[in-house]
Amino acid sequence: LDLARRFKGAGTAERILITGDDPERLSEERKASEMGLDGRVHVAGHVVDPGGYYLGADASLNTLDSECGGPLVVVEALLE
């Protein structure tokens, strides 16, 4: 969300999509709204097949601290 706030402050039109469903999801959605990022940040929750999101993205950011078996999200992004 800090990245989205910085983009907004720079006057750019980037949109941020957050995927994944974790205990912080509702808190992140509320924070985005409080930061005035409605329409710029979308929290999609759990996505079974994220391939379409990677194809439509200019960049992908992995914020996970760890993932069992390695960062699968990086492999998925590279394959798309």
C-alpha positions as CSV (number, residue, x, y, z in Angstrom):
1,L,0.0,0.0,0.0
2,D,2.9,2.3,0.6
3,L,4.0,1.8,-3.0
4,A,0.5,2.7,-4.3
5,R,0.5,5.8,-2.1
6,R,3.9,6.8,-3.5
7,F,2.6,6.3,-7.1
8,K,-0.5,8.4,-6.3
9,G,1.7,11.2,-4.9
10,A,3.8,11.2,-8.0
11,G,0.7,11.8,-10.1
12,T,0.9,8.5,-12.0
13,A,-2.1,6.3,-12.9
14,E,-0.8,2.9,-11.9
15,R,-3.2,0.4,-10.4
16,I,-2.2,-2.1,-7.8
17,L,-3.7,-5.6,-7.7
18,I,-3.2,-7.6,-4.5
19,T,-3.9,-11.4,-4.7
20,G,-3.9,-13.9,-1.9
21,D,-6.2,-14.5,1.0
22,D,-4.7,-14.0,4.5
23,P,-5.8,-12.7,7.8
24,E,-4.7,-9.2,6.9
25,R,-6.9,-8.9,3.8
26,L,-9.7,-6.9,5.4
27,S,-7.3,-4.7,7.2
28,E,-5.4,-4.0,4.0
29,E,-8.7,-3.2,2.1
30,R,-9.6,-0.8,4.9
31,K,-6.2,0.9,5.0
32,A,-6.3,1.4,1.2
33,S,-9.6,3.1,1.5
34,E,-8.4,5.3,4.4
35,M,-5.3,6.3,2.3
36,G,-7.6,7.5,-0.5
37,L,-6.5,4.7,-2.8
38,D,-10.0,3.5,-3.8
39,G,-10.0,2.7,-7.5
40,R,-6.2,2.4,-7.5
41,V,-5.9,-0.7,-5.2
42,H,-7.9,-3.9,-5.7
43,V,-7.6,-6.8,-3.3
44,A,-8.7,-9.8,-5.3
45,G,-8.2,-12.4,-2.5
46,H,-7.4,-16.0,-3.4
47,V,-6.9,-16.6,-7.1
48,V,-6.9,-20.1,-8.4
49,D,-5.1,-19.4,-11.7
50,P,-3.2,-16.0,-11.6
51,G,-1.9,-16.4,-15.2
52,G,-4.2,-13.8,-16.7
53,Y,-3.1,-11.3,-14.1
54,Y,0.6,-11.8,-15.0
55,L,-0.1,-11.4,-18.7
56,G,-1.8,-8.1,-18.1
57,A,0.8,-6.7,-15.6
58,D,3.7,-4.5,-16.3
59,A,5.4,-5.7,-13.1
60,S,5.0,-8.3,-10.4
61,L,6.1,-7.8,-6.8
62,N,6.5,-10.8,-4.4
63,T,6.1,-9.7,-0.8
64,L,6.1,-13.1,0.8
65,D,8.6,-13.8,3.5
66,S,8.7,-17.5,2.7
67,E,6.7,-20.1,0.8
68,C,7.0,-23.8,1.4
69,G,9.0,-25.4,-1.4
70,G,10.3,-22.0,-2.8
71,P,8.7,-19.0,-4.3
72,L,6.2,-20.5,-6.7
73,V,4.7,-17.1,-7.5
74,V,8.0,-16.2,-9.2
75,V,8.0,-19.3,-11.4
76,E,4.4,-18.7,-12.3
77,A,5.1,-15.1,-13.3
78,L,8.1,-16.1,-15.4
79,L,6.1,-18.8,-17.3
80,E,3.4,-16.4,-18.3
